[in-house]
């Protein structure tokens, strides 16, 4: 008789533990199956030079940052000043991936707010974003010299994140 009452209690406690663990996780740090794996290959037109293309293969041998953004994204505008600071630091090249956007809107945003990117690739249909497992914009990746994704952040980058995680990671990866 007691066992009948213990089973629901045990199940409830197990569910409560899982809920508590889930509530204590940072939603910006969603585990990605791409971490420590080769960054997906692609070749798409550049945003500002539509007759030229960009491929991650051209970044081999250097640590770089891939930032997925769009002009229609409010959070991207929020993080933009932080990216401008990252660009000024010259610690690593920043490549933009303009995601599901209109070319003229994206160019206008960069002209108005400043362009932190070495270049932006134009992912008009979102195909590259799908290959990278993009949940939504903005998302940022740090990719090492061998083309391996070492870090992924979902949501806007803050100065705190930049100083505590991204700068130290880039510095460490550049040593190897």
C-alpha positions as CSV (number, residue, x, y, z in Angstrom):
1,X,0.0,0.0,0.0
2,X,2.8,2.4,0.9
3,X,4.6,1.7,-2.4
4,X,1.6,3.0,-4.3
5,X,2.1,6.4,-2.7
6,X,5.9,6.5,-3.0
7,X,6.0,6.0,-6.7
8,X,4.2,9.3,-7.6
9,X,6.2,11.1,-4.9
10,X,9.5,9.8,-6.3
11,X,8.4,10.8,-9.8
12,X,7.4,14.2,-8.7
13,X,10.8,14.7,-6.9
14,X,12.7,13.6,-10.0
15,X,10.7,16.1,-12.2
16,X,11.3,18.8,-9.7
17,X,15.1,18.2,-9.8
18,X,15.1,18.4,-13.6
19,X,13.1,21.6,-13.5
20,X,15.5,23.2,-11.0
21,X,18.5,22.2,-13.1
22,X,16.9,23.7,-16.2
23,X,15.9,26.9,-14.5
24,X,19.5,27.5,-13.4
25,X,21.0,27.3,-16.9
26,X,21.9,30.3,-19.0
27,X,19.5,30.3,-22.1
28,X,22.3,32.0,-24.1
29,X,24.5,29.0,-23.7
30,X,22.6,26.4,-25.5
31,X,24.8,23.4,-26.2
32,X,25.7,23.2,-29.8
33,X,26.6,19.9,-31.6
34,X,29.0,22.0,-33.7
35,X,31.3,23.0,-30.8
36,X,34.8,21.4,-31.4
37,X,33.7,20.4,-34.9
38,X,34.8,21.8,-38.3
39,X,32.7,24.9,-39.2
40,X,30.3,24.1,-42.0
41,X,31.7,25.0,-45.4
42,X,29.9,27.5,-47.7
43,X,30.5,30.0,-50.4
44,X,28.0,32.9,-50.8
45,X,28.2,36.4,-52.1
46,X,29.5,39.2,-50.0
47,X,27.0,41.8,-48.8
48,X,28.7,44.9,-50.2
49,X,30.4,43.3,-53.2
50,X,27.8,41.0,-54.7
51,X,30.2,39.9,-57.5
52,X,32.6,38.6,-54.9
53,X,32.1,35.6,-52.6
54,X,33.2,34.6,-49.1
55,X,34.1,31.1,-47.8
56,X,35.3,30.1,-44.4
57,X,38.2,28.4,-46.1
58,X,39.7,31.8,-46.8
59,X,40.1,32.3,-43.0
60,X,42.2,29.2,-42.4
61,X,45.2,29.9,-40.3
62,X,43.6,32.7,-38.2
63,X,41.3,32.9,-35.3
64,X,38.1,34.7,-36.3
65,X,34.6,35.6,-35.2
66,X,31.4,34.9,-37.2
67,X,28.5,37.1,-36.2
68,X,25.1,36.3,-37.6
69,X,23.0,39.4,-37.8
70,X,20.2,41.2,-39.7
71,X,19.0,44.8,-40.1
72,X,15.5,43.8,-39.0
73,X,16.8,42.3,-35.7
74,X,16.3,44.6,-32.7
75,X,18.8,42.6,-30.5
76,X,21.4,43.0,-33.3
77,X,21.1,46.7,-33.1
78,X,21.5,46.4,-29.3
79,X,24.8,44.4,-29.6
80,X,26.2,46.5,-32.5
81,X,28.2,49.0,-30.4
82,X,29.9,46.0,-28.7
83,X,30.8,44.6,-32.1
84,X,32.2,48.0,-33.1
85,X,34.4,47.8,-30.0
86,X,35.5,44.3,-30.9
87,X,36.3,45.5,-34.4
88,X,38.4,48.4,-33.1
89,X,40.4,46.0,-30.8
90,X,41.7,44.2,-34.0
91,X,42.2,41.1,-31.8
92,X,40.5,39.0,-34.5
93,X,38.7,39.6,-37.8
94,X,34.9,39.7,-37.5
95,X,33.0,38.3,-40.4
96,X,29.3,39.1,-40.5
97,X,26.6,36.7,-41.9
98,X,23.7,38.9,-42.9
99,X,20.8,36.5,-42.3
100,X,17.5,36.5,-44.3
101,X,17.7,40.2,-44.9
102,X,17.4,42.7,-47.8
103,X,20.7,43.8,-49.1
104,X,19.8,47.5,-49.2
105,X,18.5,47.5,-45.6
106,X,21.6,45.8,-44.3
107,X,23.9,48.2,-46.2
108,X,21.9,51.2,-44.9
109,X,22.2,49.9,-41.3
110,X,26.0,49.5,-41.5
111,X,26.3,52.9,-43.1
112,X,24.3,54.5,-40.3
113,X,25.7,52.6,-37.3
114,X,29.2,51.8,-38.4
115,X,30.6,48.6,-39.9
116,X,32.6,46.4,-37.4
117,X,33.0,43.6,-40.0
118,X,36.0,42.8,-42.2
119,X,33.2,41.8,-44.6
120,X,29.7,40.4,-44.4
121,X,28.5,37.4,-46.3
122,X,24.9,37.7,-47.6
123,X,22.8,34.7,-46.6
124,X,19.5,35.8,-48.2
125,X,17.7,32.5,-48.0
126,X,19.1,31.4,-44.6
127,X,20.7,28.2,-45.9
128,X,24.1,28.9,-44.3
129,X,22.3,29.8,-41.0
130,X,20.6,26.4,-41.1
131,X,23.9,24.6,-41.6
132,X,25.3,26.5,-38.5
133,X,22.2,25.6,-36.4
134,X,21.2,29.2,-36.0
135,X,18.3,29.5,-33.5
136,X,17.8,33.2,-34.2
137,X,19.8,36.3,-34.6
138,X,22.2,37.5,-33.3
139,X,24.5,34.5,-32.8
140,X,28.2,34.6,-32.5
141,X,30.9,32.0,-33.1
142,X,34.6,31.9,-32.4
143,X,36.4,29.8,-34.9
144,X,40.1,28.7,-34.5
145,X,42.9,28.6,-37.0
146,X,42.0,25.1,-38.1
147,X,38.4,26.1,-38.8
148,X,37.0,24.4,-35.7
149,X,34.1,26.1,-33.9
150,X,35.2,26.7,-30.3
151,X,32.5,29.0,-28.9
152,X,28.8,29.8,-29.7
153,X,26.7,32.5,-28.1
154,X,23.0,33.0,-28.7
155,X,21.7,36.5,-28.3
156,X,23.5,39.9,-28.1
157,X,27.1,40.0,-27.0
158,X,27.7,42.3,-24.0
159,X,30.9,44.0,-22.9
160,X,31.0,41.7,-19.9
161,X,30.8,38.6,-22.2
162,X,33.4,40.1,-24.5
163,X,35.8,40.8,-21.7
164,X,35.3,37.7,-19.6
165,X,34.9,35.0,-22.3
166,X,35.5,36.1,-25.9
167,X,38.8,38.1,-25.5
168,X,40.4,35.5,-23.3
169,X,39.3,32.6,-25.6
170,X,40.6,34.4,-28.7
171,X,43.9,35.1,-27.0
172,X,44.3,31.5,-26.0
173,X,43.4,30.2,-29.4
174,X,45.9,32.5,-31.1
175,X,48.8,31.1,-29.0
176,X,48.2,27.6,-30.4
